[in-house]
Amino acid sequence: MPAIIVSTIGIIGAFQLPRKYESTTTFLVRVDKILNPVTGWEMSLALEQQMRNTNEIVYSRTFVQTLLDSLGIMRRGSEAEQNAIISAAKSSIIVNRPGSDSFVLGYSDSDPGRAQRGAEILANLFIKTKVQFENVQNEATVDYYEKKAEEYREIFESSARNLVISIKKDATDAPESRAIYNQIDNLEKQITALTAKIREYQEVLGNLRSLPDIVRQNSRFLRSESGKQMLLSLLIEDLPLVDDLRTLVNDHDDLVRRYTENYPEVQRIEDQMLVHLSRIEKGVEVEMRKAQNQQWEVERKRTKTIGQLQESSTADRQNQEKQSNFETNRKQYEEMRAKLEQAKINEEVGKRGANQFIILDPAPFPTAPTKPNRPLIILGSIALGILLGAITTVVTEFLDTTIRSPKDIAVYQKPVIAMLPEATRH
C-alpha cells in the first residue's frame, strides 16, 4: 500500500507541478593587462577578486527590485508582500561558476519569453552594477590622492620659496644670479596661474559630476532657478564646447517661456543638454589633465633652476638644512604625484570595465521546460514508495504477536500441549 500511494502521488504531482523555463548567460572574465603584465598567481587572484562579490550583488535587495521592475513583476503593496515577491525572485535567479575564469547567470520563469528577458536584464544589470561599483572606488581613490598631492605640493612650494629667499640673502648680486631669480619668479607666476586654473576645473567637474544624480532625484531641476544659475555659471567659464551649450540653453529658455514642461520638445532639449554636459565634463577632464601636466613640467623646470642657483651660491648650515627639507618635500611630492597618476590610469581603465566581461553564450529562448523533471520525479516516487513499503513490512513483522508455529511460543518457555490442524471452512 505505501508503494502504491506514494507512487500515485508522485505521478500526479509530476504532471500537476507548474513548468519552469530557464535561460542563462555565460560570461568569461578577462583581467585587464594594460597597466602591467601579470603572472599566473596574480591572474588567479585578480579573477577571484572580480567574481568574489558576485552573489552579494546579484542577491541584494536593490538589485532584485531593479530586475523585477524591469520585468514588470514588482507591484505596490505592503512590505510583507514585497518581501515575499523578492524572496520568490531570488529563488528564480541562477548563479553558477563552471570555471575559474567564467560564471553563469540565469533566470527561471513559467513564461519562456520572460525567462529570456530576465536572463538578459540580469546580465546587463550585473555588468552595469559591477562597473559602477568599481568606478566609485576608483573615483574615491583619485579624490584621496588629489587631496594628498595638493597637501604635499603646498608644503613643497613653501620649502622652495624659503630656500630661494634664504639663498638670495647670502648670494651676490651677480648678473647671472639676477637672471636666475627672474626665471624662478616667472616660473612661480606660471605655477600660481596653473594652480588657480586647475582649482576652477575641479570645481566645475564637481558640479558636472553631481548633476546626473540631482536630475534623477528632481526631473525639474534644469527648469528651476538653481539649475539655471548652475548653467549660467558654466556659460561664463572658458570651457570646451560651451558655445554649443549656450545655444541649447537659449533654446530651452525660449521653449519653457512658450510651452509647458510636458511639451515633448522641452524634454528633448533637456536630454540634449544632459548629453552635452557629459561631453563638456570629458573635455574639462582633458583640459585639467593638460593643465596638471603643464604645472608639473613648470615645477620640474623650477626645481632644476633652483639647483643651478644652489650651485652658484655659498650656502651656510641654515641653508643646508633648508636644502635638505626642500629635497625631502620634493621627493614626497613626486611620489604622491606618481601615485595620483597611477590612480587616474586605474580610473580610466575602470571606465572600460565592461570590456572585462565577455559574453560567450547569450541568453537563448528556452524551447523546453527544465522543471519539473517528470521522469526523475516518477522514478523517485516509485523508489521511495518501494522503500517505505519495505520499511513498513519490517516494522509490521516486528510488532506482530500472532502465534503461527511452535517457534513463536518457544520464547515464552512453555510446553506445547496440542496442535490444531489446518482446516478449510465450508
C-alpha positions in Angstrom: 0.0 0.0 0.0 2.7 2.6 0.8 4.4 1.9 -2.6 1.1 2.3 -4.4 0.1 5.5 -2.5 3.5 7.3 -2.8 3.9 6.4 -6.5 0.4 7.7 -7.3 1.1 10.9 -5.5 4.5 11.3 -7.3 2.9 10.7 -10.8 0.1 13.1 -10.2 2.5 15.7 -8.8 4.8 15.4 -11.8 2.1 16.3 -14.2 0.5 19.0 -11.9 3.5 21.0 -10.9 3.9 24.2 -13.0 6.5 24.1 -15.7 9.7 26.3 -15.3 11.8 27.5 -18.2 15.5 28.5 -17.7 17.6 30.9 -19.8 21.3 31.5 -18.9 24.1 33.8 -20.0 27.7 32.6 -19.8 30.4 35.1 -19.1 34.2 35.0 -19.5 36.1 37.3 -17.1 39.2 38.9 -18.6 41.8 40.6 -16.5 43.0 43.9 -17.9 46.7 43.8 -18.7 47.1 47.4 -19.9 48.9 48.6 -16.8 51.4 45.8 -16.4 51.7 42.1 -17.2 50.5 39.7 -14.6 51.8 36.3 -13.6 49.7 33.2 -13.2 49.2 33.6 -9.5 48.3 37.3 -9.9 45.9 36.3 -12.7 44.1 33.9 -10.4 44.0 36.5 -7.6 42.5 39.1 -9.9 39.9 36.7 -11.3 38.9 35.7 -7.8 38.6 39.4 -6.8 36.4 40.1 -9.9 34.0 37.3 -9.0 34.2 37.5 -5.2 31.1 39.6 -4.6 29.0 38.3 -7.5 26.5 36.6 -5.1 26.3 39.7 -2.9 25.5 41.9 -5.9 23.0 39.5 -7.6 21.1 38.6 -4.5 21.0 42.1 -3.0 17.6 43.7 -2.4 18.2 46.7 -4.6 19.4 44.5 -7.5 16.4 42.1 -7.3 14.0 45.1 -7.1 15.5 46.6 -10.3 15.3 43.3 -12.0 11.6 42.9 -11.1 10.8 46.4 -12.1 12.4 45.8 -15.5 10.3 42.7 -15.9 7.1 44.5 -14.7 6.6 42.0 -11.9 7.1 44.3 -8.9 3.9 45.9 -7.8 2.9 48.2 -5.0 1.8 46.5 -1.8 2.6 46.0 1.8 6.2 45.4 3.0 5.4 41.7 3.6 4.0 41.2 0.1 7.1 42.9 -1.5 9.4 40.8 0.7 7.6 37.6 -0.5 7.9 38.6 -4.1 11.6 39.4 -3.7 12.2 36.1 -1.9 10.5 34.2 -4.7 12.5 36.1 -7.3 15.8 35.2 -5.5 15.0 31.5 -5.8 14.5 32.1 -9.6 18.0 33.6 -10.1 20.7 31.1 -11.2 24.4 31.7 -10.4 26.9 29.1 -11.3 30.7 29.1 -11.7 31.8 26.3 -14.0 35.4 27.5 -14.2 37.9 29.8 -12.5 37.5 32.5 -15.2 33.8 32.0 -16.1 30.4 32.1 -14.5 26.8 31.7 -15.5 23.8 34.0 -14.7 20.3 32.9 -15.5 16.7 33.3 -14.7 13.8 30.8 -14.5 10.1 31.5 -15.0 6.9 29.8 -16.1 6.9 32.1 -19.2 9.8 31.2 -21.6 9.9 34.7 -23.0 10.1 36.3 -19.6 12.8 33.8 -18.7 14.9 35.0 -21.6 14.3 38.7 -20.9 15.1 38.1 -17.2 18.5 36.5 -18.1 19.3 39.3 -20.5 18.4 42.0 -18.0 20.3 40.1 -15.2 23.4 40.1 -17.3 23.3 43.7 -18.4 22.4 44.9 -14.9 25.2 42.9 -13.3 27.8 44.3 -15.6 26.5 47.9 -15.1 26.4 47.5 -11.3 29.9 45.9 -11.1 31.4 48.6 -13.3 29.6 51.4 -11.3 30.8 49.9 -8.0 34.4 49.8 -9.2 34.2 53.3 -10.7 33.0 54.6 -7.3 36.0 53.0 -5.7 38.4 54.4 -8.3 37.0 57.9 -8.1 37.3 57.8 -4.3 40.9 56.8 -4.6 41.7 59.5 -7.1 40.0 62.1 -4.9 42.1 61.0 -1.9 45.4 61.1 -3.8 44.5 64.5 -5.3 44.0 66.0 -1.8 47.2 64.4 -0.5 49.1 65.6 -3.6 47.8 69.1 -3.1 48.9 69.0 0.6 52.4 67.8 -0.4 52.5 70.4 -3.2 51.8 73.2 -0.8 54.5 72.0 1.6 56.9 71.7 -1.3 56.0 75.2 -2.6 56.7 76.6 0.9 60.0 74.9 1.2 61.0 76.0 -2.3 60.2 79.7 -1.6 62.0 79.6 1.8 65.1 78.1 0.1 65.1 80.8 -2.6 64.7 83.6 -0.1 67.5 82.2 2.1 69.8 81.8 -0.9 69.0 85.4 -2.0 70.2 86.7 1.3 73.6 85.1 1.0 74.1 85.3 -2.7 75.9 88.0 -4.6 74.1 90.4 -7.0 75.9 89.0 -10.0 74.1 89.3 -13.3 73.7 85.6 -13.7 72.2 85.3 -10.2 69.6 88.0 -11.0 68.7 86.2 -14.2 68.1 83.0 -12.3 66.0 84.9 -9.7 63.9 86.4 -12.5 63.5 83.0 -14.1 62.3 81.5 -10.8 59.8 84.3 -10.3 58.4 83.8 -13.8 58.1 80.1 -13.2 56.3 80.6 -9.8 53.8 83.0 -11.5 53.1 80.3 -14.1 52.6 77.7 -11.3 50.2 80.1 -9.5 48.2 80.7 -12.6 48.0 77.0 -13.4 47.0 76.1 -9.9 44.1 78.6 -10.0 43.0 77.2 -13.3 43.1 73.6 -12.0 41.0 74.5 -9.0 38.5 76.1 -11.3 38.4 73.0 -13.4 37.9 70.8 -10.2 35.0 73.0 -9.1 33.3 72.7 -12.5 33.9 69.0 -12.5 32.3 68.6 -9.1 29.2 70.4 -10.3 29.0 68.4 -13.6 29.5 65.0 -11.8 26.8 65.7 -9.3 24.3 66.9 -12.0 23.1 63.4 -13.1 22.1 62.4 -9.6 20.4 65.7 -9.0 18.4 65.4 -12.2 17.4 61.8 -11.3 16.1 63.0 -7.9 14.4 66.1 -9.3 13.4 66.0 -13.0 12.6 69.7 -12.9 16.0 70.8 -11.7 17.1 72.3 -15.1 13.9 74.5 -15.1 14.5 75.7 -11.5 16.4 78.8 -10.5 19.2 76.8 -9.0 19.5 74.8 -12.2 19.6 77.9 -14.3 22.2 79.5 -12.1 24.4 76.4 -12.5 24.1 76.5 -16.2 24.8 80.2 -16.4 28.0 79.7 -14.3 29.2 77.1 -16.8 28.5 79.5 -19.7 30.7 82.2 -18.0 33.6 79.7 -17.7 36.1 79.3 -20.6 35.2 75.7 -21.1 35.4 73.4 -24.1 32.1 73.0 -26.2 30.5 75.8 -24.1 29.3 77.6 -27.2 27.0 74.7 -28.2 25.7 74.6 -24.6 24.9 78.3 -24.8 22.7 77.6 -27.9 20.9 74.8 -26.1 20.3 76.9 -23.0 18.8 79.7 -25.1 16.6 77.3 -27.0 15.5 75.8 -23.7 14.6 79.1 -22.1 12.6 80.1 -25.2 10.6 76.8 -25.1 10.0 77.0 -21.4 8.5 80.5 -21.8 6.3 79.4 -24.6 5.2 75.9 -23.6 4.5 73.8 -20.6 7.1 71.4 -19.1 5.2 68.5 -20.6 5.8 69.7 -24.1 7.9 66.9 -25.9 10.4 69.4 -27.4 11.2 70.7 -23.9 12.1 67.1 -22.8 14.1 66.5 -25.9 16.2 69.7 -25.5 16.8 68.8 -21.8 18.1 65.4 -22.8 20.4 67.0 -25.3 21.6 69.4 -22.6 22.5 66.4 -20.3 24.3 64.7 -23.1 26.2 67.9 -24.0 27.1 68.4 -20.3 28.5 64.9 -20.2 30.7 65.8 -23.2 31.8 69.0 -21.5 32.7 67.0 -18.4 35.0 64.8 -20.6 36.5 67.9 -22.2 37.1 69.6 -18.8 38.8 66.4 -17.6 41.2 66.5 -20.6 41.9 70.2 -20.1 42.6 69.7 -16.4 44.9 66.9 -17.2 46.8 69.2 -19.6 47.0 71.9 -17.0 48.3 69.5 -14.4 50.9 68.2 -16.8 52.0 71.8 -17.6 52.1 72.5 -13.9 54.3 69.5 -13.2 56.6 70.5 -16.1 56.9 74.1 -14.8 57.7 72.7 -11.3 60.3 70.5 -12.8 61.9 73.4 -14.5 61.8 75.4 -11.3 63.4 72.6 -9.4 66.2 72.4 -12.0 66.7 76.2 -11.8 66.8 76.2 -8.0 69.5 73.5 -8.4 71.5 75.9 -10.6 71.1 78.6 -8.0 72.3 76.3 -5.2 75.5 75.5 -7.2 76.2 79.2 -7.6 75.6 80.2 -4.0 77.6 79.8 -0.8 75.2 78.1 1.5 75.7 78.1 5.3 74.4 75.5 7.7 71.0 77.0 7.8 70.7 76.9 4.0 71.9 73.3 4.0 69.0 72.4 6.4 66.5 74.2 4.1 68.0 72.5 1.1 67.5 69.1 2.9 63.9 70.0 3.6 63.4 71.1 0.0 64.8 67.8 -1.3 62.7 65.7 1.1 59.5 67.6 0.3 60.2 67.3 -3.4 60.7 63.6 -3.2 57.5 63.1 -1.2 55.5 65.3 -3.6 56.8 63.4 -6.6 56.0 60.1 -5.1 52.4 61.2 -4.3 52.1 62.6 -7.8 53.2 59.3 -9.2 50.5 57.5 -7.1 47.9 60.0 -8.3 48.9 59.3 -11.9 48.6 55.6 -11.3 45.2 56.1 -9.7 44.0 58.1 -12.6 45.1 55.4 -15.0 43.2 52.9 -13.0 40.2 55.1 -13.1 40.4 55.4 -16.9 40.8 51.6 -17.3 37.9 51.1 -14.8 35.6 53.1 -17.0 36.1 50.4 -19.7 35.4 47.7 -17.1 32.5 46.4 -19.1 35.1 45.1 -21.6 36.4 42.7 -18.9 33.2 40.7 -19.1 32.9 38.8 -22.4 29.5 37.1 -23.1 30.3 33.7 -24.5 26.7 32.4 -24.8 23.8 35.0 -24.8 20.6 34.1 -23.2 18.6 31.8 -25.6 14.9 31.4 -25.9 14.1 28.2 -23.9 12.1 25.8 -26.0 11.7 23.0 -23.4 10.9 23.3 -19.7 13.7 22.4 -17.3 11.4 21.9 -14.3 9.7 19.7 -13.2 11.8 16.7 -14.3 8.9 14.3 -14.8 10.8 11.0 -15.3 13.0 11.8 -12.3 10.0 12.6 -10.1 8.1 9.4 -11.2 11.1 7.1 -10.7 12.0 8.7 -7.4 8.4 8.4 -6.1 8.3 4.7 -7.1 11.7 4.0 -5.4 10.6 5.9 -2.3 7.3 4.0 -2.3 9.1 0.6 -2.5 11.5 1.7 0.3 8.6 2.8 2.5 6.8 -0.4 1.8 9.8 -2.5 2.8 10.2 -0.5 6.0 6.6 -0.9 6.8 6.8 -4.6 6.2 9.7 -5.0 8.6 8.1 -2.9 11.3 4.8 -4.8 11.0 6.7 -8.1 11.3 8.4 -7.0 14.5 5.2 -5.7 16.0 3.1 -8.8 15.0 2.4 -11.1 18.1 0.3 -13.7 16.3 1.4 -17.3 17.1 1.6 -19.5 14.0 4.1 -22.2 14.8 5.9 -23.8 17.8 8.8 -21.5 17.3 6.6 -18.5 18.1 5.7 -19.9 21.5 9.3 -21.0 22.4 10.1 -17.5 23.7 7.5 -18.0 26.5 9.3 -21.2 27.6 6.0 -23.2 27.8 5.4 -26.7 26.6 3.2 -27.4 23.5 0.2 -29.4 24.7 -1.6 -29.8 21.3 -1.7 -28.5 17.8 -4.8 -27.7 15.8 -4.7 -29.0 12.2 -5.4 -26.6 9.4 -8.9 -27.0 8.0 -10.8 -25.4 5.2 -14.0 -23.7 6.2 -17.1 -24.6 4.3 
